[in-house]
C-alpha cells in the first residue's frame, strides 16, 4: 500500500490546538502527488504532455483529533478509474502514531489538456501505475456519469438584479 508519513508542524495546528483542516488537505494532496511523481507523472512529465490534474471534489471525514508531537501516516488507494484514465477517484486514510484511523478523504478528479482546456485521457504509460495502485473493496470502473453523481450544476447570479 502506498503511504506517506508526516510530522505535525506548528503551522499545521489551528486555534483549537489540533490539526487544522488545511493540513489534512495538504497532507492528502501531497500523498497523491508524491505517488504520481514517483510513478513518472511529475511536473516535467505533465508539462511534456500538456496535462494538469483537476479536482472535482474532496470529501473529508474526521474521526479523532490529531495533535502536534507525533507523526501521522496517510495512505492512498484507488476507488475508481475510467478505462482511459480520464476520471479517477482516490481514497486517503490517515492514521495516528498508534495506528488509529483519524480521518478519511474521498476525492474525484480528471486530467485537463492545458492547450485545449478540455478534459482528456492520459497516455498508456500514465495509466499503468494507476491501474496497479491498491484498490478499495468497492472499486469500480468510472464513466462520465459517475462524475455527476451529486447532481450539482452551476447556477449563475445576475448581479444587476441585486
PyMOL commands that set and color helices and strands:
alter all, ss='L'
color gray80, all
select helices_A, chain A and resi 10-12+21-38+43-48+124-132+144-148+159-161
alter helices_A, ss='H'
color red, helices_A
select strands_A, chain A and resi 2-6+51-62+72-81+87-95+101-113+118-119+135-141
alter strands_A, ss='S'
color yellow, strands_A
deselect
rebuild
show_as cartoon
